[in-house]
């Protein structure tokens, strides 16, 4: 295995240099040949909301498609993903040098209250048991759908919470008792109070959160994954929802104020992580796209890179530059904190001290 000397600009650490030997970070130069690494060096990026094992059809994705997705993630500098719901368990494809996957099992939603094919449909009384079951097949996270359009109101239909407070409290407690955490999809405002009260660990999207919600989430240490690239599609979703004018107006309003919402998250000091919310379209809409959307909306490139790398890793309990940690790094010839576009083409990506085969 190749040994490396990291002597460029190391971001997220005060250490002037590090080595990678036997796939791990170390403080001292190893014996034998060493490959010099210069440039702008970060701990490997984390896509905190993506779906390598997800299919939008009734047919499961096969191993070759999952490996294709993981290879694209790797090429983009993503060394770890937090998989936020998928029908296919990809754990058997784990291997040294591949992008690591933190699994969360299947989405949990109520019947006809989420996208077709994706979730396990449950009713409120069954949510705690279902959440515990998904925790058992996960790597520490469970994904629950918190709100979605309720079409039963006809033209007056809009986003509505899926669960009563008691179901959330019991489900979150069941997951926490197993040492796992809960991430919840939510767009609208109405579901947020119950999620905060029940002890949610990560809020995905959060477009309906008020300033008070964001401050409470900050104080509770709750992670916020703004998924700005996904929110940019709300206009398209709204234009297609002609049968539901109330919902259409609601989605368009959240699209219009998406940059304002991200700036509010930054202003109150939210614990922000970076997620692309992608599956098969990673090459065009992966984590570099998310970083570009966030910077375009007003986030500094420094903050975006921190949230995608060393700070995001800290928030998710993942190692960064710690001695003995896996040698996962992404290197750029040009500083991404001056030009975020360069995240599309890293100069070097190492996972477990291995470059791409």
Secondary structure, 3 states (H helix, E strand, C coil): CCCEEECCEECCCCCCCEEEECCEEECCCCCCCCEEECCEEEECEEEEEECCCCCCCCCCCCHHHHHHHHHHHHHCCEEEEEECCCCCCCHHHCCCCCCEEECCCCEEECCCCCCCCCEEECCHHHHHHHHHHHHHCCCCEEEEECEEECHHHHHHCCEEECCCHHHHHHHHHHHHHCCCEEEEEECCCCCHHHHHHHCCCEEEECCCCCHHHHHHHHHHCCEEECCHHHHCCHHHHHHHCCCCHHHHHHHHHHHHCHHHHHHHHHHCCCEEECCCCCCCCHHHHCHHHHHHHHHHCCCCHHHHHHHHCHHHHHHCCCCCCCCCCECCEEEECCCCCCCHHHHHCCCEEEECCECCC
